[in-house]
Each structure stands twice: as C-alpha cells, then as structure tokens.
Amino acid sequence: MQVAIIGAGSFGTVLADIAAHNECDVRIYARRDEMVHAINAFHRNPQYHPDLELHASINASSDLASVVLGSDLVLLSVPSRSMDAICQELAGVLKPGVPLLSTTKGIRSDGFKLMSQVISERLPDNPVGVLSGPNLAHEIAKRHLTASVVASQSPLVRQLARDAFATKYFRLYSSEDLISVELGGALKNIYAIAAGLADGLGVGQNTKALLITRALAEMSRLSSHMGGNPLSFLGLAGVGDLYVTSVSPLSRNFRVGRALAEGKSLESAEAELGQVAEGVNTLRLVYEHCTTDGVAMPILSALYDVIFGGKPVRQTALHMMQAAHTSDVEFLMPGANPAL
C-alpha cells in the first residue's frame, strides 16, 4: 500500500512512521529542502521529533507530484491556513478517485468551511475522510496507548485508514458523522486555551471540571446547529479530545492560555511556542459565525474578549468561569438533561 503524507509536521511525521512500520510505502511531502534532507539522510524530523528515529524506508521530497504519484491513500496534515492552497496544487497532479484523509483541525473563514468541505470543494472527485481524537503526537511517538476516530461517508476511506495507521497501540474507530468529528477537533483547541488560562490563574479542580463540561455543551450545541449528531461528542473525538487538550502541558493551545494568564501577549506566547496554535484563529471565526447565527457560546465569547477585545485577563477570565456556571442552555439533543 502506497501512502503519501502531505506535511512534515508533528502529527504527519508520527503517522508516516506508523504507516511505514505497517509495511506501507510511505512518501512525505515537505516544502523545505533541509527537512527533506534530514528525513532522507538521518531518518529524523529535527524540528518536531528529534528523538524519534523514523523508519528507514520513508522517503521525503519537495516535489508534490512525485509524492502522490501512484498513491493508494493521501494524508493531508498541514495547517488549516494552507489547506486551500495545497488542495489547489493537488488538483493538478492527483488522480480522481484517490482517497484523501485529513488530520487538520481548523475552519476556513470564507463560508465557515470545515477542512473536509474545503478539500471536497477543490477535489470533488476524491472521497474524503478525517482522523481526529485525543492524539498528542509526542505520546504516540513513544508508543503510548492511544485511540482515534476515522470519519467518512466512504467505507473505502475508513478501511484504508485502518490498514495504514491502526496498530496495537494506536486504535482506530469508525464514524460517518464527519461534521461532529471534525468540528470537535477544531473547537477543542479554543477551549484548551480557556483551560490553560484557568490553570494559569490557579483556579480549583472543581472549576476546571465545570469549564470543560460546559465547553462540551457549547461544542455540542454548535454541532447540532450545523447538522451534526451531538451524541458524537460523547466519544473520542469529542470529550476525549477536549479532555486531553485541556489538561496536558503538551497541548499547544493549553500552553498559549497559560502564557496569557502569566501576563504575556498573544504574540509573545505564540513566538515562544514555535508552532501554530490553531485555536487562536479558530476562536475568531467561530465567534463571528455564532454571533451572526445566534448560537449561545458564553465561554467562547468571554475568551474572545480576552484575546481580541483587549479586556483584562484576570477579570474577564473570572467572568468566563461565571458564564460556564450560569449557562443553562440545553445541549446534546432537544429535551436532553443539561446536567449530563
């Protein structure tokens, strides 16, 4: 099985190594020549996983056409801001019918499109799926037991994803609910910033539990509004992903929230991180969309006031906690118990 990995970031690199150990023919597309050289000559990704020795059979290239030539499955693992451009490039070199799998967690501002929708817009003749769940790449690289969800309307995409990436330590479950699985992966980044902010302010564990639980309510509410099944958020791609991203210091978005609580500017926090914190951009997009559509998101709105409204961090963060406490809008399903 030939697998093309588009993007040599943290998660893409780990999945490339898994696929190679599953006896797939793996090719990685990386734009920077120094990254291509490091992978091919030293079997290392010095930027994201310097301690992980990659499978020797992995081949990297900056030539997109050669990477995807003959591929049975193409994995898209690029920042959300780059997805539209890379799909336009793929449109000129990828054969119709080749399955696509995205690990990118974000939303495009133009039309409020999820990444699977962006991909389908540019590559309408290729079946699309997403892979999302509580997946800290550094832990997967260390072979810690992990699970994720592959969501697609195409049984072929779901099967090929399992063939390429499922292992004894990385379990894959299937879903047809693309909207909820993908939306959960995007929204949890926002609430991880809120959780990091709360942690940096030294709130109690009860308060953190309140924040995470009510964040799940807001995520479910937006999913229902967009046509997804809110019950999907009770699984790995919902509560599982939200939990790990909201409590782990390995989470980029959590670390941004902690830095803000320490009095650092957003620019300084992101510079120290050295990686893209998708939740910052996603926060702006979701806030604007929910404001326009009238979807109640009190925690998200308070966080927006901190990051983009210029309001005092501590005072507004405490308001965010209070918003979580007083929100009584039902979620999950019409008529559901909001205490769930």
N, C-alpha and C positions, 0 to 999 in steps of 0.2 A: 504494500500500500504506500503510495507516494503522498506525502503531506507537505504543503507549503505553509510556512509561518510568516505572516506579514507583520514585521515589527519585532525588534530585538530588545524589547523592554523586559521588565521583571517577570511578568506572568508568561509572556510569549516564550521567553527563554526556558523557563521551567517546563512548560508544556512540550516544547521541542525536544527536551531531554527525555521526557516520559515517552513520547512517541517513538523516539529512536530506540529506547530500551524495549519497546513493544515491537521491535523489528520493522518499523516503518522506514522508508527512505525519506529523510527529512531535509528540507532546504529552508533556510531563513533569509528573508529579505531585510537588509539593513542599509540605510542611506549612507552612513559614514564609513569610509574606507578603513579607518582604524579599527572599528568594531568588526568589520568583515575579516580583517587580518587576525585579530585576537581570537575569534572563534575558530577560524580555519587552521591557524598555526599553533595555537596554545590550548584550544578547546576550553576557552574561558570567556565569560562576559565580565570584563573588569569594572564596568560601571554599576551593574546591578547585583551580580552574584560572583564576586571574585574568588570565593572559596569553593564554588561548585565546579567540579570537573565534568564538562559536558561530554556526552557520548561522542567517540571519535569519528563516527560516521556522518555526523551533522556537517552540512556544507552551507556556508553563508555567501551571499552575493548582493551587490548593489544593482544588479540587473533584474528588474521585476519580471520581465518576460521569461527569462531563463529559470527563475524560481518557480513560477506557476506552470511551466510547460509540462504537460503530462500528469498534472496533479489529480488525485482522486478526491482530495479534500483541501480546502484553503481556509486557514485560520487567520482571522483579522484581529490583531492585537495592537492597535495604535491608539493614541489619544483621540478623544471624540472630535476635537477641532480639526484633526487630519483625516477623518473618515471619508468625507465627501470627496476630497482631492484624490485619495488613494483609490477610491472606487472608480473615479473617472479614468485614472490610469489603467486600472484593471479591465475596464470596458474595452480597451483596445488590444488586450493581449490574452484575456481569459476566454476559454471556450464556453458556449452556452451549456447549461446542464450540470456544470461542476458545482458541487455543494459548497456552501460558504457557512462558516461558523464564527461568530463574533464574541470576543470577551470584553469589548469596550463598554464601559459604563458611563453613559452621558446622554445628553439631549441636544439636538441641533436647534438653534434659535429660530431659524426660518421655518415657520409652520409647526414648531414644537414637535419635532420628529424624533422618535427613538432610533437608535442606531440600526436596528433591523429594517426600519422603514427607509432610512437613508440608503442602505445597501440595496434594498429592493427597487428603489427609485432609479438608481444608477445601473443596476444589474438585474433587470426584471426577468431574465431567462435562467437565473440561477437560484435554486432553493436555498433558503436562509434559515439559520438557527442561531441561538445564543447559548453561551455557557456562563452560568452565574451561581454564586453561592458563597459561603464563608471560607474564602480561599486566600489566605495570606501566603504570598508566593514563597517567602523565605522559609516558612514552615513546611510547605510542600517539598521544597528543595532538600529539606532534612528528612524527608520520608515520614513525616508525622501523619497519622491517620486523618484523612480529610474526605469530604464528600461535596458534590456539586450537582447542579441541575442542568440538563440539556433540554432546551425548549425549542420546538419547531413543529410546524404543521406537516413537515415532511418526515416520514418514517426513515427514509434513506439518510437524512442528515443525522438523526438521532442514533442510528445504528453505526454509521461511520465514526461519529464522535466517540462512541463507546469503544469501538475497535481500536482507535488511535490512542485514546488517553486513559481508559479505565485500567486500574492496577489494583493490587491487593491493598494499597494504602491510599489510593485516590479513587473513591467510588463515584459513579455517575448514575443519577436518576433521571427519568424522562418526564416531560410535560409537554402539553400542547398549548399552554397558556403563555404565549410569547409576551403579551403586554405586561402581565403582573411580574413575571420572572425578570424581564428586562427593566421594568420600572423600579422594582425593588433594588436592583443593582445600582441604579442611578441615584435614587432617593436616599439610600442608607448613607451615602457619602456626605450628604447635607447634615444628617442627624449625628453623624460621627463628629463633625465639627462642634455641634452643640454639646455633645457628650464630653469632648475634650475640654471645652470651655468650662463646663460644670466641674470637671475633675480638677482643673487648674485653680478654680475658686475654692476648692476644698469642701464641697457640699457632701452630705452624708450619703451612705449607700441606699437608704430609702429613697432619697431624692433622685438618685441616678436611675433606680428601678422605675420610678414614676416617669421620668423623662423618656426612657427607652420604650416603655409600654405605650405611652401616649404618642410617641413618634410612630410606632407601628399602626396606631389608629389613624393617624394622618396619612400615612402611606396607603393604607387600605382604602381610605376614602377617595383619594385621587385615582387609584386603580379602578375602583368601581365607576367613577365618573368617566373614565376613558374606555370602558368596556371590558376590563379585565375581571377576573374572578378574585375577589378579596380574600377568599379562603386560601388561595395560593400563598399568601403571606404567612401562613402558619407553618410553612415548610422551610427548607434550607435557604432558598433564595429570598425569603422574607425575614422572619425572626432570626434565623441562623446567621445570615449575613449581617443584619443590623446589629446583633449582639457582638459578634467578634470585632466588627469595625468600630464599635462604640466603646470597647473596653481595652483594646490592645494598643500598647505603645508602638507596635509595628505599623499601625494604620496611619497613612499619610494625613488623612483628614483629621483624625483624632489629634495628631501632633500639631496641626495648624491651630486647632481650638485651644490646646494647652498654651501655645505661644501667645495667642491673643489674650488669654487670661493673665499671662505674665507681663502684659503691657506692651508687647511688641506689635509693630504694624503688620498689616497683611503682607506687604511687600517683603518685609524682613523675615516673616515666618516662612513664606514660600521660598525665599532665597536660601535660608538655612536648610530647608527640606531637600532642595536639589532635584525634586521630581514634581510632576504635575499633581496637584490636589484637585481632582475633578469636582469635588463638592462645591468649590467656590463659584465656578461658572454655572454649575447646575442650579445652585441656590437662586441666582438672579433670574434664570429662565423660568424656574418653577414658580417663583414668587409672582412674576409678571403674568404667567398663564393663569394661576389660581385667582389672582386679583381680578383679572378680566372675566373669568368664568364663574366667579363667586363661590369657589371651593374653600371651605374653612380650614386654614392651616396655621393656628396660632403660634405654635413653637417655631415653625419655619419663618413666620412673619417677624417674630421678635429677633431671631438670628439675623435676618436681613437688616433690621435696624442697626444691629451692632456692626456688621461688616460693611454695608453700603450706605447706611443712614447717618453714620458719624455719631451715633449716640454712645454715651459712656458704657464701657464694657460691663463693669460690675452691676450697675444699676439696671441696665437692660437685661442682663443675664438673669438677674433675680426675677425680673418681670417675665422672662421666658419660662422659668420654673413655675411661676404662678399661673401662667397661661396653660401649662400642662396640667396643673392641678384643677383648674376651673373648667376645662373643656369637657362638655358633656354631650357632644355630638356623637350619634351612634355610628358605628363602623362595622366592617366585615360584611354584614348583609342587612337589608332593611328589616327592622324589628329585632335585630340582634341585641344582646345584652351588652351595653357599653362597658361593663365591668370586666368583660372577658380579658 
